[in-house]
Amino acid sequence: LPYFMTGDRKNGFSATELRFEKGDPVMRLYTGAEAEWDGHALRRDDLLVIHAEQGLGDSIMMIRFLTLTDLPRHQVVVLVQSKLLTLLTDSFPGWSFRPLEAHRKGWRGATLRCSLMSLPYVLKAQWSVPPSPEGYLMKNPKAIRKWKLAFSKARAPRVGLVWRSGLLNGQP
């Protein structure tokens, strides 16, 4: 955290990779056996799985790094928590999002994998560029109409905020 607070993204992203060296490693949501992707250009026969690793908030935060890649989208599958599928499909047109829960043991035909949390580290050449400063999550017009209708009868303003950590009492 101190690296990021001083603007040192290079050391900040490098330090985040130390999470795999802890005596109590992070719980892996994806357990495929593909080789780790190191950021190299994909070969014609490669299929890369980019997968969620931790909670919903981490996935939402790190998915923005997709905007920094020039990966051929037909060679990439992004596995995220099913609760995020609609939001991310609307926000990142052209990318293939699939439910992590249905494919956590591997994606058939994949040759490479990368955790969403590791994506900024792998994209070393982009460390000086903050991704998506203008925003990266898009509003779904159909959902907006639904909620406007649901709250249209309310006279007073309505505000809601929901947040939860990825782990609660040690349970995902």
Buried (B, 14 or more C-beta within 10 A) or exposed (E): EEBEEEEBBEEBBBBBEEBEEEEEEEEEBBEBEBEEBEBEEBEEEBBBBBBBBBBBEBBBEBBBBBBBBEBEBEBBBBBBBEEBBEBBBBBBEEBBBBBBEEBBEBBEEBBBBBBBBBBBBBBEEBBEEEBBEEEBBEEBEEEEEEEEEEEEEEEEEEEEEEEEEBEEEEEE
